[in-house]
Amino acid sequence: VEEFKHMMTSYGVILNQNNHDSAKQENEARALSYKELITMEDLYDCYHKGLRSEFEIAEELDVPQKFLHNAIEYFKENSGDPIKMKNGGYATINETIKFYKVG
């Protein structure tokens, strides 16, 4: 998925990650991959299935554990707090992920 996102968003050779534009394009493709492959709704469903460890969740979502870990770190750093989910609920991410409904 990330390589496909590169095709959509990158231009030129971006192998030199010391170059600001190359690093920016790499991060943009990676972020789009995280958002496509792991949604808050996916994490919510895993939570309600009783899955708690990164290993269990990664296995359920069919992604590498390192990818899941990096995606959660990305969401921690870049998501507004709280995150509105499509099911009407909300999630907050800091040291843990919390799901809740208002009203």
C-alpha positions as CSV (number, residue, x, y, z in Angstrom):
1,V,0.0,0.0,0.0
2,E,2.8,2.4,0.9
3,E,4.4,1.9,-2.5
4,F,1.1,2.6,-4.2
5,K,0.8,5.8,-2.1
6,H,4.2,6.8,-3.3
7,M,3.0,6.5,-6.9
8,M,0.2,8.8,-6.1
9,T,2.1,11.4,-4.1
10,S,5.8,11.3,-4.9
11,Y,7.8,12.6,-7.8
12,G,11.4,12.2,-8.7
13,V,13.9,10.1,-6.8
14,I,13.4,10.3,-3.1
15,L,16.1,7.8,-1.9
16,N,18.1,10.5,-0.1
17,Q,16.1,10.9,3.1
18,N,18.5,13.7,4.3
19,N,16.8,15.9,1.6
20,H,13.8,17.7,3.2
21,D,11.5,17.2,0.2
22,S,12.3,13.5,-0.1
23,A,11.7,12.9,3.6
24,K,8.4,14.9,3.4
25,Q,7.2,12.7,0.5
26,E,8.2,9.5,2.3
27,N,6.3,10.6,5.4
28,E,3.3,11.6,3.4
29,A,3.0,8.2,1.7
30,R,3.6,6.4,5.0
31,A,0.9,8.4,6.7
32,L,-1.6,7.7,4.0
33,S,-0.8,4.0,4.3
34,Y,-1.4,4.1,8.1
35,K,-4.8,5.8,7.6
36,E,-5.9,3.4,4.9
37,L,-4.9,0.1,6.6
38,I,-5.6,0.9,10.3
39,T,-8.7,2.9,11.2
40,M,-10.0,3.8,14.7
41,E,-13.0,1.7,13.9
42,D,-10.6,-1.3,13.3
43,L,-8.9,-0.7,16.6
44,Y,-12.4,-0.3,18.3
45,D,-13.5,-3.7,16.8
46,C,-10.3,-5.3,18.1
47,Y,-10.9,-3.9,21.5
48,H,-14.4,-5.3,21.6
49,K,-13.1,-8.7,20.5
50,G,-10.8,-8.7,23.6
51,L,-7.6,-8.2,21.7
52,R,-5.1,-6.1,23.7
53,S,-1.6,-6.8,22.6
54,E,0.0,-5.3,19.5
55,F,0.7,-8.9,18.3
56,E,-3.0,-9.9,18.6
57,I,-4.2,-6.7,16.9
58,A,-1.6,-6.8,14.1
59,E,-2.6,-10.4,13.4
60,E,-6.3,-9.6,13.3
61,L,-5.7,-6.6,11.0
62,D,-3.2,-8.6,8.9
63,V,-0.4,-6.1,9.1
64,P,3.1,-6.5,10.5
65,Q,3.4,-5.7,14.2
66,K,6.0,-3.0,13.6
67,F,3.6,-1.3,11.1
68,L,0.8,-1.3,13.7
69,H,3.2,0.1,16.3
70,N,4.3,2.9,13.9
71,A,0.8,3.7,12.9
72,I,-0.3,4.1,16.5
73,E,2.7,6.3,17.2
74,Y,1.7,8.4,14.1
75,F,-1.9,8.7,15.3
76,K,-0.6,9.8,18.8
77,E,1.4,12.5,17.3
78,N,-0.9,13.7,14.5
79,S,-4.5,13.1,15.5
80,G,-6.7,15.7,17.0
81,D,-7.9,14.8,20.5
82,P,-10.6,13.4,20.6
83,I,-10.8,11.6,17.3
84,K,-14.4,11.3,16.0
85,M,-15.2,7.8,14.7
86,K,-17.7,6.9,12.0
87,N,-19.8,4.9,14.5
88,G,-20.5,8.1,16.4
89,G,-18.0,7.4,19.2
90,Y,-14.8,9.0,20.0
91,A,-11.2,7.8,20.7
92,T,-8.3,9.4,22.6
93,I,-4.8,8.3,22.2
94,N,-2.0,8.9,24.6
95,E,-0.3,6.0,26.5
96,T,-3.4,4.0,25.9
97,I,-6.3,4.2,23.4
98,K,-9.7,4.9,25.0
99,F,-13.1,4.6,23.3
100,Y,-16.2,6.3,24.4
101,K,-19.6,7.7,23.4
102,V,-21.0,11.1,24.4
103,G,-24.6,11.6,25.2
